[in-house]
Amino acid sequence: MPFITVRMLDGRTEEQKRRLVKAITDAVVETTGAKPEGTTVVIEEVARHHWAKAGVLLSDQT
């Protein structure tokens, strides 16, 4: 029963997220033999002002 969490910046469309969770599910099913109905994917969206890299908020980077 795979449980996959994807953490990414917000701003993707619903269609992009649909394609992403389908592709992840398909990859897990193909590589592990898990059943699609037993595979869960959760998307955690993070605002740019809540994410930093190299000590700088992404919202402050150009």
C-alpha positions as CSV (number, residue, x, y, z in Angstrom):
1,M,0.0,0.0,0.0
2,P,2.3,2.8,-1.2
3,F,1.8,6.3,0.1
4,I,3.7,9.0,-1.8
5,T,3.9,12.6,-0.8
6,V,4.9,15.2,-3.3
7,R,5.9,18.6,-1.9
8,M,6.2,21.4,-4.5
9,L,5.7,25.1,-5.0
10,D,2.1,26.2,-5.6
11,G,0.9,27.4,-8.9
12,R,0.4,24.3,-11.0
13,T,-3.0,23.8,-12.7
14,E,-5.4,21.1,-11.7
15,E,-4.7,19.4,-15.0
16,Q,-1.0,19.3,-14.3
17,K,-1.6,17.8,-10.9
18,R,-3.9,15.2,-12.5
19,R,-1.2,14.2,-14.9
20,L,1.4,14.1,-12.2
21,V,-0.5,11.8,-9.8
22,K,-1.4,9.5,-12.7
23,A,2.2,9.3,-13.8
24,I,3.4,8.7,-10.3
25,T,0.7,6.0,-9.7
26,D,1.6,4.3,-13.0
27,A,5.3,4.3,-12.1
28,V,4.7,2.8,-8.7
29,V,2.4,0.1,-10.1
30,E,4.9,-0.8,-12.8
31,T,8.0,-0.9,-10.6
32,T,6.5,-2.4,-7.4
33,G,3.5,-4.4,-8.6
34,A,1.3,-2.5,-6.3
35,K,-2.4,-2.1,-7.2
36,P,-3.5,1.4,-8.4
37,E,-6.4,1.4,-5.9
38,G,-3.9,0.8,-3.1
39,T,-1.6,3.6,-4.1
40,T,-2.1,7.0,-2.5
41,V,-0.5,10.2,-3.7
42,V,-0.7,13.5,-1.7
43,I,0.4,16.8,-3.1
44,E,1.5,19.4,-0.5
45,E,1.7,22.8,-2.1
46,V,4.0,25.4,-0.5
47,A,3.9,29.1,-1.1
48,R,7.1,30.7,-2.4
49,H,7.3,32.9,0.7
50,H,7.3,29.7,2.9
51,W,10.2,28.0,1.0
52,A,13.9,29.1,1.2
53,K,17.0,27.9,-0.6
54,A,20.5,29.0,0.4
55,G,19.0,31.1,3.2
56,V,16.8,33.2,0.9
57,L,13.1,32.9,0.5
58,L,12.2,31.9,-3.0
59,S,9.8,34.9,-3.2
60,D,12.9,37.1,-2.7
61,Q,15.0,35.4,-5.4
62,T,14.9,36.7,-9.0
